């Protein structure tokens, strides 16, 4: 009997994880579509500017994190 309960719990968890994976895939697809629509809407030149700004912000954030680690 305990074996059956454990098996049922594992199967339930498996279904939950499968559902979560599907949701993540849907969110990924939706975000890709949104980014593509934005890219088309604003044009290649402006898109490249936005990407560059985001890359610069990311580098700044990484530098701040390194500085905090060095201070500790």
mmCIF file of the N, C-alpha and C atoms, coordinates in Angstrom:
data_MODEL
# 
_entry.id   MODEL 
# 
loop_
_atom_site.group_PDB 
_atom_site.id 
_atom_site.type_symbol 
_atom_site.label_atom_id 
_atom_site.label_alt_id 
_atom_site.label_comp_id 
_atom_site.label_asym_id 
_atom_site.label_entity_id 
_atom_site.label_seq_id 
_atom_site.pdbx_PDB_ins_code 
_atom_site.Cartn_x 
_atom_site.Cartn_y 
_atom_site.Cartn_z 
_atom_site.occupancy 
_atom_site.B_iso_or_equiv 
_atom_site.pdbx_formal_charge 
_atom_site.auth_seq_id 
_atom_site.auth_comp_id 
_atom_site.auth_asym_id 
_atom_site.auth_atom_id 
_atom_site.pdbx_PDB_model_num 
ATOM 1   N N  . UNK A 1 1  ? 0.808  -1.203 0.000   1.00 0.00 ? 1  UNK A N  1 
ATOM 2   C CA . UNK A 1 1  ? 0.000  0.000  0.000   1.00 0.00 ? 1  UNK A CA 1 
ATOM 3   C C  . UNK A 1 1  ? 0.854  1.272  0.000   1.00 0.00 ? 1  UNK A C  1 
ATOM 4   N N  . UNK A 1 2  ? 1.887  1.382  0.860   1.00 0.00 ? 2  UNK A N  1 
ATOM 5   C CA . UNK A 1 2  ? 2.710  2.590  0.831   1.00 0.00 ? 2  UNK A CA 1 
ATOM 6   C C  . UNK A 1 2  ? 3.383  2.802  -0.522  1.00 0.00 ? 2  UNK A C  1 
ATOM 7   N N  . UNK A 1 3  ? 3.686  1.694  -1.210  1.00 0.00 ? 3  UNK A N  1 
ATOM 8   C CA . UNK A 1 3  ? 4.307  1.778  -2.529  1.00 0.00 ? 3  UNK A CA 1 
ATOM 9   C C  . UNK A 1 3  ? 3.360  2.458  -3.518  1.00 0.00 ? 3  UNK A C  1 
ATOM 10  N N  . UNK A 1 4  ? 2.072  2.142  -3.433  1.00 0.00 ? 4  UNK A N  1 
ATOM 11  C CA . UNK A 1 4  ? 1.088  2.738  -4.327  1.00 0.00 ? 4  UNK A CA 1 
ATOM 12  C C  . UNK A 1 4  ? 0.933  4.239  -4.075  1.00 0.00 ? 4  UNK A C  1 
ATOM 13  N N  . UNK A 1 5  ? 0.968  4.634  -2.790  1.00 0.00 ? 5  UNK A N  1 
ATOM 14  C CA . UNK A 1 5  ? 0.869  6.061  -2.456  1.00 0.00 ? 5  UNK A CA 1 
ATOM 15  C C  . UNK A 1 5  ? 2.057  6.824  -3.013  1.00 0.00 ? 5  UNK A C  1 
ATOM 16  N N  . UNK A 1 6  ? 3.228  6.247  -2.844  1.00 0.00 ? 6  UNK A N  1 
ATOM 17  C CA . UNK A 1 6  ? 4.440  6.893  -3.344  1.00 0.00 ? 6  UNK A CA 1 
ATOM 18  C C  . UNK A 1 6  ? 4.394  7.012  -4.866  1.00 0.00 ? 6  UNK A C  1 
ATOM 19  N N  . UNK A 1 7  ? 3.951  5.945  -5.504  1.00 0.00 ? 7  UNK A N  1 
ATOM 20  C CA . UNK A 1 7  ? 3.855  5.955  -6.967  1.00 0.00 ? 7  UNK A CA 1 
ATOM 21  C C  . UNK A 1 7  ? 2.852  7.018  -7.429  1.00 0.00 ? 7  UNK A C  1 
ATOM 22  N N  . UNK A 1 8  ? 1.725  7.141  -6.735  1.00 0.00 ? 8  UNK A N  1 
ATOM 23  C CA . UNK A 1 8  ? 0.715  8.137  -7.093  1.00 0.00 ? 8  UNK A CA 1 
ATOM 24  C C  . UNK A 1 8  ? 1.259  9.549  -6.918  1.00 0.00 ? 8  UNK A C  1 
ATOM 25  N N  . UNK A 1 9  ? 2.004  9.771  -5.852  1.00 0.00 ? 9  UNK A N  1 
ATOM 26  C CA . UNK A 1 9  ? 2.591  11.096 -5.614  1.00 0.00 ? 9  UNK A CA 1 
ATOM 27  C C  . UNK A 1 9  ? 3.616  11.443 -6.694  1.00 0.00 ? 9  UNK A C  1 
ATOM 28  N N  . UNK A 1 10 ? 4.430  10.486 -7.055  1.00 0.00 ? 10 UNK A N  1 
ATOM 29  C CA . UNK A 1 10 ? 5.431  10.709 -8.102  1.00 0.00 ? 10 UNK A CA 1 
ATOM 30  C C  . UNK A 1 10 ? 4.741  11.029 -9.427  1.00 0.00 ? 10 UNK A C  1 
ATOM 31  N N  . UNK A 1 11 ? 3.699  10.293 -9.743  1.00 0.00 ? 11 UNK A N  1 
ATOM 32  C CA . UNK A 1 11 ? 2.969  10.553 -10.991 1.00 0.00 ? 11 UNK A CA 1 
ATOM 33  C C  . UNK A 1 11 ? 2.315  11.933 -10.974 1.00 0.00 ? 11 UNK A C  1 
ATOM 34  N N  . UNK A 1 12 ? 1.765  12.320 -9.827  1.00 0.00 ? 12 UNK A N  1 
ATOM 35  C CA . UNK A 1 12 ? 1.153  13.651 -9.714  1.00 0.00 ? 12 UNK A CA 1 
ATOM 36  C C  . UNK A 1 12 ? 2.201  14.735 -9.890  1.00 0.00 ? 12 UNK A C  1 
ATOM 37  N N  . UNK A 1 13 ? 3.348  14.566 -9.258  1.00 0.00 ? 13 UNK A N  1 
ATOM 38  C CA . UNK A 1 13 ? 4.431  15.544 -9.403  1.00 0.00 ? 13 UNK A CA 1 
ATOM 39  C C  . UNK A 1 13 ? 4.941  15.601 -10.839 1.00 0.00 ? 13 UNK A C  1 
ATOM 40  N N  . UNK A 1 14 ? 4.991  14.462 -11.489 1.00 0.00 ? 14 UNK A N  1 
ATOM 41  C CA . UNK A 1 14 ? 5.415  14.411 -12.886 1.00 0.00 ? 14 UNK A CA 1 
ATOM 42  C C  . UNK A 1 14 ? 4.472  15.223 -13.765 1.00 0.00 ? 14 UNK A C  1 
ATOM 43  N N  . UNK A 1 15 ? 3.167  15.080 -13.530 1.00 0.00 ? 15 UNK A N  1 
ATOM 44  C CA . UNK A 1 15 ? 2.193  15.860 -14.303 1.00 0.00 ? 15 UNK A CA 1 
ATOM 45  C C  . UNK A 1 15 ? 2.342  17.357 -14.044 1.00 0.00 ? 15 UNK A C  1 
ATOM 46  N N  . UNK A 1 16 ? 2.582  17.717 -12.797 1.00 0.00 ? 16 UNK A N  1 
ATOM 47  C CA . UNK A 1 16 ? 2.761  19.132 -12.454 1.00 0.00 ? 16 UNK A CA 1 
ATOM 48  C C  . UNK A 1 16 ? 3.987  19.696 -13.165 1.00 0.00 ? 16 UNK A C  1 
ATOM 49  N N  . UNK A 1 17 ? 5.083  18.968 -13.121 1.00 0.00 ? 17 UNK A N  1 
ATOM 50  C CA . UNK A 1 17 ? 6.313  19.436 -13.769 1.00 0.00 ? 17 UNK A CA 1 
ATOM 51  C C  . UNK A 1 17 ? 6.116  19.544 -15.279 1.00 0.00 ? 17 UNK A C  1 
ATOM 52  N N  . UNK A 1 18 ? 5.424  18.584 -15.872 1.00 0.00 ? 18 UNK A N  1 
ATOM 53  C CA . UNK A 1 18 ? 5.163  18.645 -17.314 1.00 0.00 ? 18 UNK A CA 1 
ATOM 54  C C  . UNK A 1 18 ? 4.333  19.877 -17.658 1.00 0.00 ? 18 UNK A C  1 
ATOM 55  N N  . UNK A 1 19 ? 3.350  20.191 -16.832 1.00 0.00 ? 19 UNK A N  1 
ATOM 56  C CA . UNK A 1 19 ? 2.519  21.375 -17.064 1.00 0.00 ? 19 UNK A CA 1 
ATOM 57  C C  . UNK A 1 19 ? 3.350  22.644 -16.937 1.00 0.00 ? 19 UNK A C  1 
ATOM 58  N N  . UNK A 1 20 ? 4.225  22.693 -15.943 1.00 0.00 ? 20 UNK A N  1 
ATOM 59  C CA . UNK A 1 20 ? 5.088  23.859 -15.768 1.00 0.00 ? 20 UNK A CA 1 
ATOM 60  C C  . UNK A 1 20 ? 6.018  24.051 -16.962 1.00 0.00 ? 20 UNK A C  1 
ATOM 61  N N  . UNK A 1 21 ? 6.540  22.955 -17.483 1.00 0.00 ? 21 UNK A N  1 
ATOM 62  C CA . UNK A 1 21 ? 7.411  23.034 -18.661 1.00 0.00 ? 21 UNK A CA 1 
ATOM 63  C C  . UNK A 1 21 ? 6.637  23.594 -19.843 1.00 0.00 ? 21 UNK A C  1 
ATOM 64  N N  . UNK A 1 22 ? 5.405  23.155 -20.032 1.00 0.00 ? 22 UNK A N  1 
ATOM 65  C CA . UNK A 1 22 ? 4.584  23.671 -21.133 1.00 0.00 ? 22 UNK A CA 1 
ATOM 66  C C  . UNK A 1 22 ? 4.336  25.163 -20.972 1.00 0.00 ? 22 UNK A C  1 
ATOM 67  N N  . UNK A 1 23 ? 4.070  25.604 -19.742 1.00 0.00 ? 23 UNK A N  1 
ATOM 68  C CA . UNK A 1 23 ? 3.831  27.021 -19.503 1.00 0.00 ? 23 UNK A CA 1 
ATOM 69  C C  . UNK A 1 23 ? 5.076  27.851 -19.792 1.00 0.00 ? 23 UNK A C  1 
ATOM 70  N N  . UNK A 1 24 ? 6.226  27.352 -19.396 1.00 0.00 ? 24 UNK A N  1 
ATOM 71  C CA . UNK A 1 24 ? 7.480  28.062 -19.667 1.00 0.00 ? 24 UNK A CA 1 
ATOM 72  C C  . UNK A 1 24 ? 7.711  28.165 -21.172 1.00 0.00 ? 24 UNK A C  1 
ATOM 73  N N  . UNK A 1 25 ? 7.414  27.101 -21.895 1.00 0.00 ? 25 UNK A N  1 
ATOM 74  C CA . UNK A 1 25 ? 7.578  27.124 -23.348 1.00 0.00 ? 25 UNK A CA 1 
ATOM 75  C C  . UNK A 1 25 ? 6.629  28.140 -23.988 1.00 0.00 ? 25 UNK A C  1 
ATOM 76  N N  . UNK A 1 26 ? 5.388  28.198 -23.501 1.00 0.00 ? 26 UNK A N  1 
ATOM 77  C CA . UNK A 1 26 ? 4.427  29.179 -24.031 1.00 0.00 ? 26 UNK A CA 1 
ATOM 78  C C  . UNK A 1 26 ? 4.890  30.601 -23.746 1.00 0.00 ? 26 UNK A C  1 
ATOM 79  N N  . UNK A 1 27 ? 5.390  30.832 -22.520 1.00 0.00 ? 27 UNK A N  1 
ATOM 80  C CA . UNK A 1 27 ? 5.885  32.159 -22.168 1.00 0.00 ? 27 UNK A CA 1 
ATOM 81  C C  . UNK A 1 27 ? 7.085  32.547 -23.018 1.00 0.00 ? 27 UNK A C  1 
ATOM 82  N N  . UNK A 1 28 ? 7.946  31.599 -23.275 1.00 0.00 ? 28 UNK A N  1 
ATOM 83  C CA . UNK A 1 28 ? 9.110  31.860 -24.112 1.00 0.00 ? 28 UNK A CA 1 
ATOM 84  C C  . UNK A 1 28 ? 8.680  32.235 -25.529 1.00 0.00 ? 28 UNK A C  1 
ATOM 85  N N  . UNK A 1 29 ? 7.733  31.489 -26.066 1.00 0.00 ? 29 UNK A N  1 
ATOM 86  C CA . UNK A 1 29 ? 7.234  31.762 -27.410 1.00 0.00 ? 29 UNK A CA 1 
ATOM 87  C C  . UNK A 1 29 ? 6.576  33.141 -27.473 1.00 0.00 ? 29 UNK A C  1 
ATOM 88  N N  . UNK A 1 30 ? 5.801  33.470 -26.454 1.00 0.00 ? 30 UNK A N  1 
ATOM 89  C CA . UNK A 1 30 ? 5.123  34.752 -26.432 1.00 0.00 ? 30 UNK A CA 1 
ATOM 90  C C  . UNK A 1 30 ? 6.121  35.908 -26.318 1.00 0.00 ? 30 UNK A C  1 
ATOM 91  N N  . UNK A 1 31 ? 7.130  35.738 -25.495 1.00 0.00 ? 31 UNK A N  1 
ATOM 92  C CA . UNK A 1 31 ? 8.119  36.804 -25.346 1.00 0.00 ? 31 UNK A CA 1 
ATOM 93  C C  . UNK A 1 31 ? 8.927  36.979 -26.631 1.00 0.00 ? 31 UNK A C  1 
ATOM 94  N N  . UNK A 1 32 ? 9.243  35.883 -27.310 1.00 0.00 ? 32 UNK A N  1 
ATOM 95  C CA . UNK A 1 32 ? 9.950  35.986 -28.588 1.00 0.00 ? 32 UNK A CA 1 
ATOM 96  C C  . UNK A 1 32 ? 9.105  36.729 -29.614 1.00 0.00 ? 32 UNK A C  1 
ATOM 97  N N  . UNK A 1 33 ? 7.821  36.413 -29.663 1.00 0.00 ? 33 UNK A N  1 
ATOM 98  C CA . UNK A 1 33 ? 6.918  37.101 -30.587 1.00 0.00 ? 33 UNK A CA 1 
ATOM 99  C C  . UNK A 1 33 ? 6.800  38.579 -30.270 1.00 0.00 ? 33 UNK A C  1 
ATOM 100 N N  . UNK A 1 34 ? 6.736  38.910 -28.991 1.00 0.00 ? 34 UNK A N  1 
ATOM 101 C CA . UNK A 1 34 ? 6.641  40.305 -28.575 1.00 0.00 ? 34 UNK A CA 1 
ATOM 102 C C  . UNK A 1 34 ? 7.901  41.067 -28.962 1.00 0.00 ? 34 UNK A C  1 
ATOM 103 N N  . UNK A 1 35 ? 9.055  40.464 -28.725 1.00 0.00 ? 35 UNK A N  1 
ATOM 104 C CA . UNK A 1 35 ? 10.312 41.125 -29.094 1.00 0.00 ? 35 UNK A CA 1 
ATOM 105 C C  . UNK A 1 35 ? 10.421 41.306 -30.609 1.00 0.00 ? 35 UNK A C  1 
ATOM 106 N N  . UNK A 1 36 ? 9.994  40.323 -31.359 1.00 0.00 ? 36 UNK A N  1 
ATOM 107 C CA . UNK A 1 36 ? 10.032 40.431 -32.814 1.00 0.00 ? 36 UNK A CA 1 
ATOM 108 C C  . UNK A 1 36 ? 9.110  41.548 -33.294 1.00 0.00 ? 36 UNK A C  1 
ATOM 109 N N  . UNK A 1 37 ? 7.920  41.632 -32.717 1.00 0.00 ? 37 UNK A N  1 
ATOM 110 C CA . UNK A 1 37 ? 6.981  42.691 -33.092 1.00 0.00 ? 37 UNK A CA 1 
ATOM 111 C C  . UNK A 1 37 ? 7.559  44.059 -32.759 1.00 0.00 ? 37 UNK A C  1 
ATOM 112 N N  . UNK A 1 38 ? 8.173  44.189 -31.596 1.00 0.00 ? 38 UNK A N  1 
ATOM 113 C CA . UNK A 1 38 ? 8.786  45.461 -31.211 1.00 0.00 ? 38 UNK A CA 1 
ATOM 114 C C  . UNK A 1 38 ? 9.925  45.819 -32.151 1.00 0.00 ? 38 UNK A C  1 
ATOM 115 N N  . UNK A 1 39 ? 10.732 44.830 -32.492 1.00 0.00 ? 39 UNK A N  1 
ATOM 116 C CA . UNK A 1 39 ? 11.855 45.053 -33.395 1.00 0.00 ? 39 UNK A CA 1 
ATOM 117 C C  . UNK A 1 39 ? 11.361 45.556 -34.751 1.00 0.00 ? 39 UNK A C  1 
ATOM 118 N N  . UNK A 1 40 ? 10.318 44.957 -35.261 1.00 0.00 ? 40 UNK A N  1 
ATOM 119 C CA . UNK A 1 40 ? 9.759  45.379 -36.553 1.00 0.00 ? 40 UNK A CA 1 
ATOM 120 C C  . UNK A 1 40 ? 9.167  46.776 -36.435 1.00 0.00 ? 40 UNK A C  1 
ATOM 121 N N  . UNK A 1 41 ? 8.505  47.029 -35.311 1.00 0.00 ? 41 UNK A N  1 
ATOM 122 C CA . UNK A 1 41 ? 7.829  48.309 -35.118 1.00 0.00 ? 41 UNK A CA 1 
ATOM 123 C C  . UNK A 1 41 ? 8.811  49.479 -35.047 1.00 0.00 ? 41 UNK A C  1 
ATOM 124 N N  . UNK A 1 42 ? 9.902  49.328 -34.295 1.00 0.00 ? 42 UNK A N  1 
ATOM 125 C CA . UNK A 1 42 ? 10.797 50.471 -34.105 1.00 0.00 ? 42 UNK A CA 1 
ATOM 126 C C  . UNK A 1 42 ? 11.898 50.553 -35.161 1.00 0.00 ? 42 UNK A C  1 
ATOM 127 N N  . UNK A 1 43 ? 12.099 49.508 -35.902 1.00 0.00 ? 43 UNK A N  1 
ATOM 128 C CA . UNK A 1 43 ? 13.106 49.536 -36.952 1.00 0.00 ? 43 UNK A CA 1 
ATOM 129 C C  . UNK A 1 43 ? 14.462 49.057 -36.466 1.00 0.00 ? 43 UNK A C  1 
ATOM 130 N N  . UNK A 1 44 ? 15.285 48.678 -37.413 1.00 0.00 ? 44 UNK A N  1 
ATOM 131 C CA . UNK A 1 44 ? 16.577 48.058 -37.093 1.00 0.00 ? 44 UNK A CA 1 
ATOM 132 C C  . UNK A 1 44 ? 17.528 49.017 -36.377 1.00 0.00 ? 44 UNK A C  1 
ATOM 133 N N  . UNK A 1 45 ? 17.601 50.242 -36.821 1.00 0.00 ? 45 UNK A N  1 
ATOM 134 C CA . UNK A 1 45 ? 18.547 51.200 -36.233 1.00 0.00 ? 45 UNK A CA 1 
ATOM 135 C C  . UNK A 1 45 ? 18.211 51.469 -34.762 1.00 0.00 ? 45 UNK A C  1 
ATOM 136 N N  . UNK A 1 46 ? 16.949 51.785 -34.496 1.00 0.00 ? 46 UNK A N  1 
ATOM 137 C CA . UNK A 1 46 ? 16.547 52.033 -33.109 1.00 0.00 ? 46 UNK A CA 1 
ATOM 138 C C  . UNK A 1 46 ? 16.667 50.774 -32.255 1.00 0.00 ? 46 UNK A C  1 
ATOM 139 N N  . UNK A 1 47 ? 16.357 49.634 -32.853 1.00 0.00 ? 47 UNK A N  1 
ATOM 140 C CA . UNK A 1 47 ? 16.477 48.367 -32.130 1.00 0.00 ? 47 UNK A CA 1 
ATOM 141 C C  . UNK A 1 47 ? 17.922 48.151 -31.685 1.00 0.00 ? 47 UNK A C  1 
ATOM 142 N N  . UNK A 1 48 ? 18.869 48.394 -32.593 1.00 0.00 ? 48 UNK A N  1 
ATOM 143 C CA . UNK A 1 48 ? 20.278 48.216 -32.248 1.00 0.00 ? 48 UNK A CA 1 
ATOM 144 C C  . UNK A 1 48 ? 20.700 49.164 -31.129 1.00 0.00 ? 48 UNK A C  1 
ATOM 145 N N  . UNK A 1 49 ? 20.146 50.383 -31.125 1.00 0.00 ? 49 UNK A N  1 
ATOM 146 C CA . UNK A 1 49 ? 20.443 51.330 -30.049 1.00 0.00 ? 49 UNK A CA 1 
ATOM 147 C C  . UNK A 1 49 ? 19.940 50.799 -28.709 1.00 0.00 ? 49 UNK A C  1 
ATOM 148 N N  . UNK A 1 50 ? 18.733 50.282 -28.708 1.00 0.00 ? 50 UNK A N  1 
ATOM 149 C CA . UNK A 1 50 ? 18.144 49.748 -27.479 1.00 0.00 ? 50 UNK A CA 1 
ATOM 150 C C  . UNK A 1 50 ? 18.976 48.573 -26.967 1.00 0.00 ? 50 UNK A C  1 
ATOM 151 N N  . UNK A 1 51 ? 19.370 47.686 -27.860 1.00 0.00 ? 51 UNK A N  1 
ATOM 152 C CA . UNK A 1 51 ? 20.169 46.524 -27.469 1.00 0.00 ? 51 UNK A CA 1 
ATOM 153 C C  . UNK A 1 51 ? 21.497 46.982 -26.873 1.00 0.00 ? 51 UNK A C  1 
ATOM 154 N N  . UNK A 1 52 ? 22.117 47.958 -27.487 1.00 0.00 ? 52 UNK A N  1 
ATOM 155 C CA . UNK A 1 52 ? 23.398 48.485 -26.994 1.00 0.00 ? 52 UNK A CA 1 
ATOM 156 C C  . UNK A 1 52 ? 23.230 49.080 -25.596 1.00 0.00 ? 52 UNK A C  1 
ATOM 157 N N  . UNK A 1 53 ? 22.152 49.841 -25.387 1.00 0.00 ? 53 UNK A N  1 
ATOM 158 C CA . UNK A 1 53 ? 21.903 50.426 -24.069 1.00 0.00 ? 53 UNK A CA 1 
ATOM 159 C C  . UNK A 1 53 ? 21.717 49.342 -23.016 1.00 0.00 ? 53 UNK A C  1 
ATOM 160 N N  . UNK A 1 54 ? 20.983 48.298 -23.365 1.00 0.00 ? 54 UNK A N  1 
ATOM 161 C CA . UNK A 1 54 ? 20.765 47.204 -22.419 1.00 0.00 ? 54 UNK A CA 1 
ATOM 162 C C  . UNK A 1 54 ? 22.071 46.464 -22.106 1.00 0.00 ? 54 UNK A C  1 
ATOM 163 N N  . UNK A 1 55 ? 22.905 46.288 -23.111 1.00 0.00 ? 55 UNK A N  1 
ATOM 164 C CA . UNK A 1 55 ? 24.195 45.635 -22.887 1.00 0.00 ? 55 UNK A CA 1 
ATOM 165 C C  . UNK A 1 55 ? 25.072 46.484 -21.973 1.00 0.00 ? 55 UNK A C  1 
ATOM 166 N N  . UNK A 1 56 ? 25.064 47.797 -22.188 1.00 0.00 ? 56 UNK A N  1 
ATOM 167 C CA . UNK A 1 56 ? 25.848 48.692 -21.337 1.00 0.00 ? 56 UNK A CA 1 
ATOM 168 C C  . UNK A 1 56 ? 25.363 48.644 -19.887 1.00 0.00 ? 56 UNK A C  1 
ATOM 169 N N  . UNK A 1 57 ? 24.041 48.641 -19.706 1.00 0.00 ? 57 UNK A N  1 
ATOM 170 C CA . UNK A 1 57 ? 23.486 48.553 -18.346 1.00 0.00 ? 57 UNK A CA 1 
ATOM 171 C C  . UNK A 1 57 ? 23.890 47.252 -17.672 1.00 0.00 ? 57 UNK A C  1 
ATOM 172 N N  . UNK A 1 58 ? 23.871 46.182 -18.428 1.00 0.00 ? 58 UNK A N  1 
ATOM 173 C CA . UNK A 1 58 ? 24.243 44.877 -17.875 1.00 0.00 ? 58 UNK A CA 1 
ATOM 174 C C  . UNK A 1 58 ? 25.707 44.873 -17.447 1.00 0.00 ? 58 UNK A C  1 
ATOM 175 N N  . UNK A 1 59 ? 26.576 45.451 -18.271 1.00 0.00 ? 59 UNK A N  1 
ATOM 176 C CA . UNK A 1 59 ? 27.997 45.529 -17.914 1.00 0.00 ? 59 UNK A CA 1 
ATOM 177 C C  . UNK A 1 59 ? 28.196 46.367 -16.654 1.00 0.00 ? 59 UNK A C  1 
ATOM 178 N N  . UNK A 1 60 ? 27.484 47.482 -16.548 1.00 0.00 ? 60 UNK A N  1 
ATOM 179 C CA . UNK A 1 60 ? 27.580 48.325 -15.358 1.00 0.00 ? 60 UNK A CA 1 
ATOM 180 C C  . UNK A 1 60 ? 27.142 47.557 -14.115 1.00 0.00 ? 60 UNK A C  1 
ATOM 181 N N  . UNK A 1 61 ? 26.064 46.813 -14.241 1.00 0.00 ? 61 UNK A N  1 
ATOM 182 C CA . UNK A 1 61 ? 25.561 46.039 -13.112 1.00 0.00 ? 61 UNK A CA 1 
ATOM 183 C C  . UNK A 1 61 ? 26.558 44.962 -12.701 1.00 0.00 ? 61 UNK A C  1 
ATOM 184 N N  . UNK A 1 62 ? 27.188 44.324 -13.663 1.00 0.00 ? 62 UNK A N  1 
ATOM 185 C CA . UNK A 1 62 ? 28.183 43.304 -13.357 1.00 0.00 ? 62 UNK A CA 1 
ATOM 186 C C  . UNK A 1 62 ? 29.381 43.914 -12.639 1.00 0.00 ? 62 UNK A C  1 
ATOM 187 N N  . UNK A 1 63 ? 29.796 45.113 -13.067 1.00 0.00 ? 63 UNK A N  1 
ATOM 188 C CA . UNK A 1 63 ? 30.904 45.798 -12.413 1.00 0.00 ? 63 UNK A CA 1 
ATOM 189 C C  . UNK A 1 63 ? 30.550 46.150 -10.968 1.00 0.00 ? 63 UNK A C  1 
ATOM 190 N N  . UNK A 1 64 ? 29.328 46.603 -10.743 1.00 0.00 ? 64 UNK A N  1 
ATOM 191 C CA . UNK A 1 64 ? 28.889 46.935 -9.383  1.00 0.00 ? 64 UNK A CA 1 
ATOM 192 C C  . UNK A 1 64 ? 28.925 45.690 -8.506  1.00 0.00 ? 64 UNK A C  1 
ATOM 193 N N  . UNK A 1 65 ? 28.489 44.566 -9.055  1.00 0.00 ? 65 UNK A N  1 
ATOM 194 C CA . UNK A 1 65 ? 28.487 43.317 -8.286  1.00 0.00 ? 65 UNK A CA 1 
ATOM 195 C C  . UNK A 1 65 ? 29.916 42.895 -7.929  1.00 0.00 ? 65 UNK A C  1 
ATOM 196 N N  . UNK A 1 66 ? 30.830 43.068 -8.863  1.00 0.00 ? 66 UNK A N  1 
ATOM 197 C CA . UNK A 1 66 ? 32.235 42.716 -8.597  1.00 0.00 ? 66 UNK A CA 1 
ATOM 198 C C  . UNK A 1 66 ? 32.802 43.599 -7.496  1.00 0.00 ? 66 UNK A C  1 
ATOM 199 N N  . UNK A 1 67 ? 32.476 44.900 -7.545  1.00 0.00 ? 67 UNK A N  1 
ATOM 200 C CA . UNK A 1 67 ? 32.961 45.831 -6.534  1.00 0.00 ? 67 UNK A CA 1 
ATOM 201 C C  . UNK A 1 67 ? 32.422 45.474 -5.152  1.00 0.00 ? 67 UNK A C  1 
ATOM 202 N N  . UNK A 1 68 ? 31.140 45.093 -5.093  1.00 0.00 ? 68 UNK A N  1 
ATOM 203 C CA . UNK A 1 68 ? 30.562 44.700 -3.808  1.00 0.00 ? 68 UNK A CA 1 
ATOM 204 C C  . UNK A 1 68 ? 31.250 43.468 -3.250  1.00 0.00 ? 68 UNK A C  1 
ATOM 205 N N  . UNK A 1 69 ? 31.578 42.518 -4.102  1.00 0.00 ? 69 UNK A N  1 
ATOM 206 C CA . UNK A 1 69 ? 32.246 41.315 -3.648  1.00 0.00 ? 69 UNK A CA 1 
ATOM 207 C C  . UNK A 1 69 ? 33.636 41.625 -3.141  1.00 0.00 ? 69 UNK A C  1 
ATOM 208 N N  . UNK A 1 70 ? 34.324 42.565 -3.793  1.00 0.00 ? 70 UNK A N  1 
ATOM 209 C CA . UNK A 1 70 ? 35.664 42.928 -3.362  1.00 0.00 ? 70 UNK A CA 1 
ATOM 210 C C  . UNK A 1 70 ? 35.651 43.651 -2.020  1.00 0.00 ? 70 UNK A C  1 
ATOM 211 N N  . UNK A 1 71 ? 34.597 44.430 -1.755  1.00 0.00 ? 71 UNK A N  1 
ATOM 212 C CA . UNK A 1 71 ? 34.494 45.181 -0.514  1.00 0.00 ? 71 UNK A CA 1 
ATOM 213 C C  . UNK A 1 71 ? 34.308 44.252 0.679   1.00 0.00 ? 71 UNK A C  1 
ATOM 214 N N  . UNK A 1 72 ? 33.635 43.163 0.463   1.00 0.00 ? 72 UNK A N  1 
ATOM 215 C CA . UNK A 1 72 ? 33.345 42.238 1.554   1.00 0.00 ? 72 UNK A CA 1 
ATOM 216 C C  . UNK A 1 72 ? 34.611 41.524 1.895   1.00 0.00 ? 72 UNK A C  1 
# 
